[in-house]
Amino acid sequence: MKKILLIATMACVIGMMTACFFFHTPPKVDPNDTFVITVPEKSPEFPGGTDSLDAYLDRHVRYPQKALENGIEGKVYVQFIVEKDGSISDAKVLRDIVYGSDEADSLASELGCGAEVIRVLNLNTMPKWEPAVIHGYIRRCYYTMPFEFTQGKNYPTE
């Protein structure tokens, strides 16, 4: 009786393991697929991680003169796509340093903080990122990040 129970239990375990294997294999992905994901299993990453990204931005972003003269500080939120090859595309400002009204939007465009971050993201010196992965396949992925403009910080002048 114990042997039959043991054999039945082992058969159930083997059956469940086999079912899990067959039902959890990654789907086939068309290599020409251009769909952009928002929540990957492995997020895109700048070479060297977040600290390296911050260092790269600090070396290249210039504080816009008008914002500096007016003592404007704050965060700019940008979004872009990390492509399958690790390049950056479709960079845009989600929220500029000042926001919330037509007057603020006009002032933000005059200050140029968001435009400056976009300029740096589009530089040819930007290293290739490690692209996003989902189900074991490299995919295009949106990436959103803040950049903070702070008075007193050393920014490059040229």
C-alpha positions as CSV (number, residue, x, y, z in Angstrom):
1,M,0.0,0.0,0.0
2,K,2.8,2.4,0.9
3,K,4.5,1.6,-2.5
4,I,1.4,2.4,-4.4
5,L,0.9,5.7,-2.5
6,L,4.6,6.6,-3.1
7,I,4.4,5.8,-6.8
8,A,1.1,7.8,-7.1
9,T,2.7,10.8,-5.3
10,M,5.8,10.7,-7.5
11,A,3.6,10.5,-10.7
12,C,1.7,13.6,-9.5
13,V,4.9,15.5,-8.8
14,I,6.4,14.6,-12.2
15,G,3.1,15.5,-14.0
16,M,3.0,18.9,-12.3
17,M,6.6,19.6,-13.1
18,T,6.1,18.6,-16.8
19,A,2.9,20.8,-17.0
20,C,4.8,23.8,-15.5
21,F,7.6,23.4,-18.0
22,F,5.3,23.2,-21.0
23,F,3.0,26.1,-19.9
24,H,5.7,28.5,-18.9
25,T,8.0,28.5,-21.9
26,P,8.5,32.0,-23.3
27,P,6.3,32.9,-26.3
28,K,7.9,33.3,-29.7
29,V,8.7,36.9,-30.4
30,D,8.8,38.4,-33.9
31,P,12.3,40.0,-34.2
32,N,10.7,42.8,-36.2
33,D,8.3,43.6,-33.4
34,T,8.3,47.3,-32.6
35,F,6.0,47.3,-29.6
36,V,7.4,49.3,-26.7
37,I,7.0,47.8,-23.2
38,T,6.6,49.7,-20.0
39,V,7.1,47.1,-17.3
40,P,10.0,44.7,-18.2
41,E,11.3,41.8,-16.1
42,K,14.8,43.4,-16.3
43,S,14.8,47.2,-16.8
44,P,17.1,48.9,-19.2
45,E,20.3,50.0,-17.5
46,F,23.0,52.6,-18.2
47,P,26.5,51.0,-18.4
48,G,27.8,51.1,-14.8
49,G,24.3,51.7,-13.3
50,T,22.5,54.7,-11.9
51,D,25.7,56.3,-10.4
52,S,27.4,56.2,-13.8
53,L,24.3,57.8,-15.4
54,D,24.2,60.6,-12.8
55,A,28.0,61.2,-13.4
56,Y,27.5,61.3,-17.2
57,L,24.6,63.8,-16.9
58,D,26.6,65.9,-14.4
59,R,29.5,66.1,-16.9
60,H,27.3,67.2,-19.8
61,V,24.2,69.1,-18.6
62,R,24.7,72.8,-18.5
63,Y,22.6,75.0,-16.2
64,P,20.6,77.2,-18.6
65,Q,21.8,80.8,-18.0
66,K,18.2,82.3,-17.7
67,A,17.3,79.7,-15.0
68,L,20.6,80.4,-13.2
69,E,20.1,84.1,-13.2
70,N,16.6,83.8,-11.8
71,G,17.6,81.3,-9.1
72,I,15.3,78.6,-10.6
73,E,15.8,75.1,-9.1
74,G,13.9,71.9,-9.5
75,K,13.4,68.6,-11.3
76,V,12.9,67.9,-14.9
77,Y,11.2,64.5,-15.7
78,V,12.1,63.1,-19.1
79,Q,11.0,59.9,-20.9
80,F,12.7,58.1,-23.7
81,I,12.8,54.7,-25.4
82,V,15.8,52.4,-24.9
83,E,15.9,50.5,-28.2
84,K,16.9,46.8,-28.6
85,D,20.4,47.9,-29.6
86,G,20.8,50.0,-26.4
87,S,20.4,53.4,-28.2
88,I,18.1,56.2,-27.1
89,S,15.1,57.4,-29.1
90,D,12.0,59.6,-28.8
91,A,13.3,61.6,-25.8
92,K,10.7,64.1,-24.5
93,V,10.0,66.2,-21.4
94,L,7.2,64.9,-19.3
95,R,7.4,67.6,-16.7
96,D,9.6,70.6,-16.9
97,I,11.2,72.5,-14.0
98,V,8.1,74.8,-13.7
99,Y,4.7,73.4,-14.7
100,G,1.0,73.6,-14.1
101,S,-0.3,76.5,-16.1
102,D,0.1,78.1,-19.6
103,E,2.2,80.8,-18.0
104,A,4.4,78.2,-16.3
105,D,4.8,76.2,-19.5
106,S,5.8,79.4,-21.3
107,L,8.4,80.2,-18.6
108,A,9.7,76.6,-18.7
109,S,10.4,76.8,-22.4
110,E,12.1,80.2,-22.0
111,L,14.3,78.7,-19.2
112,G,15.3,75.7,-21.3
113,C,16.0,73.2,-18.5
114,G,14.0,70.4,-20.1
115,A,15.5,71.1,-23.5
116,E,19.0,71.0,-22.0
117,V,18.4,67.5,-20.6
118,I,17.0,66.3,-24.0
119,R,20.0,67.8,-25.7
120,V,22.3,65.7,-23.5
121,L,20.3,62.5,-24.0
122,N,20.6,62.9,-27.8
123,L,24.4,63.5,-27.7
124,N,26.5,61.1,-29.8
125,T,28.7,60.5,-26.8
126,M,25.8,58.7,-24.9
127,P,26.9,55.1,-24.3
128,K,24.6,52.3,-25.4
129,W,22.4,51.1,-22.6
130,E,21.7,47.5,-21.7
131,P,18.2,46.9,-23.1
132,A,15.2,45.7,-21.3
133,V,14.4,41.9,-21.2
134,I,11.0,40.2,-20.9
135,H,10.5,36.5,-21.2
136,G,14.2,36.1,-22.1
137,Y,13.9,38.4,-25.1
138,I,15.4,41.9,-25.6
139,R,12.6,44.4,-26.1
140,R,12.2,48.2,-26.6
141,C,11.2,49.8,-23.4
142,Y,10.2,53.2,-22.1
143,Y,12.4,54.7,-19.4
144,T,11.5,57.7,-17.2
145,M,14.0,59.6,-15.1
146,P,14.3,62.8,-13.2
147,F,17.1,65.3,-13.4
148,E,17.5,67.9,-10.7
149,F,18.9,71.4,-11.3
150,T,20.4,72.8,-8.1
151,Q,22.1,76.1,-7.6
152,G,25.7,75.8,-6.3
153,K,26.4,72.6,-8.0
154,N,29.3,72.6,-10.5
155,Y,27.9,72.4,-14.0
156,P,30.0,72.4,-17.2
157,T,30.2,75.8,-18.9
158,E,30.8,74.5,-22.5
